[in-house]
Amino acid sequence: MKEFSDITEEEIEYQYKLILKNIKKLRLERKFTQEKLALSMGFTTATFYTNAESHKRGKHFSLEHIIKISKILDVKIENFFKEDDDF
């Protein structure tokens, strides 16, 4: 079993990028703009959402954000963690 100290920053970064790639793909498939999704999540502007989806300045979505996105886009949350295109 791996211990926390065995998990590299690269592994964590890979997971963030995988989740963000899948969120963007599903958002575009469902014809949501970043602004529309951000507003649906309760943000007043799309700034945080845009930075998180593009991983600017180290921003990323929290678990709460991912849950909201899955509900709004009507997809199972596990789809954000898949490494293939089989949704």
HUGIRA-V185257 format. One record per pair of residues at least 12 apart in sequence whose C-alpha atoms are under 10 Angstrom apart, sorted by the first residue. I is the first residue (numbers start at 1). GAP is how many residues later the second one is. Records with the same first field share a line. If there is no record, write none. Layout:
# HUGIRA-V185257
I=GAP + GAP
This chain:
# HUGIRA-V185257
13=42 + 45
15=65 + 66 + 67 + 68
16=36 + 37 + 39 + 42 + 43 + 44 + 45 + 64 + 65
17=36 + 37 + 38 + 43 + 64
18=62 + 63 + 64 + 65 + 66
19=34 + 41 + 42 + 47 + 58 + 59 + 60 + 61 + 62 + 63 + 64
20=32 + 33 + 34 + 35 + 40 + 41 + 46 + 60 + 61
21=32 + 33 + 59 + 60 + 62
22=31 + 57 + 58 + 59 + 60 + 61 + 62 + 63 + 65
23=30 + 43 + 46 + 47 + 50 + 52 + 54 + 56 + 57 + 58
24=29 + 30 + 56
25=55 + 60
26=43 + 44 + 47 + 48 + 49 + 53 + 54 + 61
27=42 + 43 + 45 + 46
29=44
30=43 + 44
31=42
32=40 + 41
33=13
34=12 + 13 + 14 + 15 + 16 + 19
35=12 + 14 + 15
37=12 + 31 + 32 + 35 + 36
38=12 + 27 + 31
40=28 + 29 + 32
41=23 + 24 + 25 + 26 + 27 + 28 + 30 + 31
42=26
48=12 + 13
49=12 + 16
66=14
75=12
